[in-house]
Amino acid sequence: MNINSMIFLTVFLPVIFAADRLCARKTALKNILLMLASLAFYAWGEPVYILLLLVSIAINYGIGLILGRMGQGSAGARVTLAAGVAANLLILGYYKYFDFFLRILNRLTGSEFEMRNIPLPIGISFFTFGAIAYLADLYRGHYRAEVNPVNMALYLSFFPKMSVGPIARYQDFGPQLRQRKETVEKTAEGIRRFCYGLAKKMLIANIVGASVDKIYAQDIGNVTGAMVWCAALLYTLQIYYDFSGFSDMAIGLGKMFGFDICENFNYPYLSGSVQEFWRRWHISLSSWFRDYLYIPLGGNRKGRVRTYVNLGIVFLATGLWHGATTAFVAWGAMHGFFMILERVGFKKVLDRIGVLRYAYTGLVVVFGWVIFRVANLRPALQYLQRMLAPWRYTESTYALRELVSNRCIVTAVAGVLAMGIVQAAIKRFCPAAQRLKGGIAELVWCMLLLGASILLLVNGTYSPAIYLNF
């Protein structure tokens, strides 16, 4: 089940929301309800892997209890933490990277080990990273071990964030398991946020994504330079509105049940550097790698060379987190290269060139998204070649307008304006418009967005999240 499906919107959510409110102020009972609902939500789409999720919950709950009984920083605590992190990474590694490393082994040794083609459990990267964060911060003494297994299960499986994140920290989420407020105002805010998120997905991401799919479905020899540029720009919009839309839906659903889930995006395409982009894009993942990989490696405390090495490791890991192919590794390495370049001194140049720094950042991001979308390094490089020399590739059996509809063009223009430009303009030139937020006008607007989104769902234009398989 997905949070943008009709079964979720018309059956699952209304039933669970009503049942939650019937529990009145009994937080423990609400937690049991939401835990069972979350497990049912996961089992709907992953009936086999529900056992894997339960095993992960049990392992981290048990190791957390053991860590909680040990002295902070003791040798036993370090060994227990290492065992817990290793257990989580082994689970993630087997399901996500087994075939990837087997292919590498075959190439290096000339062997012919058969691929297992292991299906990837939905949300495994998100709940695994949430579990590792829980154990690491517990070891650091940021909180006490969770002794209630229901609370632990709900933390790792809470259905709004289960499939596509954000990666919630127990440090933020844990206190809300014991005490939270469900108010009319917070519920209304959550509904509005959910409507905006669903509209991002259905009314922008899916519409521009249809044209992206048409272009990338063509044989590479039948794709012109103009088509590749068009697909790259449209995919840049698609992935932002898809992923940020699901994050908005998760945050909105959390508020409807009394939870505050961390923000995951802050208008990343308004960034003037790659460093700034990663402070605004997938914030929960960026901060996770900063706190649990970059800083433990030494961060920037051990000299420049070590800092650059640490950044390289982080972005190689970021690429691998997204997918088990050389294309994702290359995508991560590309962003790592520009991060290091800016740290070396290029950031000072960017600060002096004014608006051109936005063009530079945009080009890096767009070229990166081509590699990300194709997910196969060799053809991705062919697409990039066409982008770099579009005048050399002008022949195709299709006209560009056959692959890109008028509706897509209008939607793309609206998407560009709404990715932070309109919001910034309103804040600067029409601050009085902020008073409309939360009023009748916004309510009507949200209902229109919700109605239009549901119409598209009813008409069969449903598509899962891009990040569902990460």
HELIX and SHEET records of a PDB file:
HELIX    1   1 MET A    6  ILE A    7  1                                   2    
HELIX    2   2 PHE A    8  PHE A   12  3                                   5    
HELIX    3   3 LEU A   13  LEU A   22  1                                  10    
HELIX    4   4 THR A   27  GLY A   45  1                                  19    
HELIX    5   5 ILE A   50  ARG A   69  1                                  20    
HELIX    6   6 ALA A   75  THR A  109  1                                  35    
HELIX    7   7 ILE A  124  TYR A  139  1                                  16    
HELIX    8   8 PRO A  149  SER A  157  1                                   9    
HELIX    9   9 PHE A  159  MET A  162  1                                   4    
HELIX   10  10 TYR A  170  ARG A  178  1                                   9    
HELIX   11  11 VAL A  184  ALA A  199  1                                  16    
HELIX   12  12 LYS A  200  ALA A  205  3                                   6    
HELIX   13  13 ASN A  206  TYR A  216  1                                  11    
HELIX   14  14 ILE A  220  ASN A  222  5                                   3    
HELIX   15  15 GLY A  225  MET A  256  1                                  32    
HELIX   16  16 PRO A  268  LEU A  270  5                                   3    
HELIX   17  17 VAL A  274  ARG A  280  1                                   7    
HELIX   18  18 ILE A  283  PHE A  289  1                                   7    
HELIX   19  19 ARG A  290  TYR A  294  3                                   5    
HELIX   20  20 ARG A  304  HIS A  322  1                                  19    
HELIX   21  21 THR A  326  LEU A  341  1                                  16    
HELIX   22  22 GLU A  342  PHE A  346  3                                   5    
HELIX   23  23 LYS A  347  ARG A  352  1                                   6    
HELIX   24  24 LEU A  356  VAL A  374  1                                  19    
HELIX   25  25 LEU A  377  LEU A  388  1                                  12    
HELIX   26  26 PRO A  390  ARG A  392  5                                   3    
HELIX   27  27 LEU A  400  LEU A  403  1                                   4    
HELIX   28  28 ASN A  406  VAL A  416  1                                  11    
HELIX   29  29 LEU A  417  ILE A  421  3                                   5    
HELIX   30  30 VAL A  422  PHE A  429  1                                   8    
HELIX   31  31 PRO A  431  LEU A  436  5                                   6    
HELIX   32  32 ILE A  440  VAL A  458  1                                  19    
HELIX   33  33 ILE A  466  ASN A  469  5                                   4    
END                                                                             
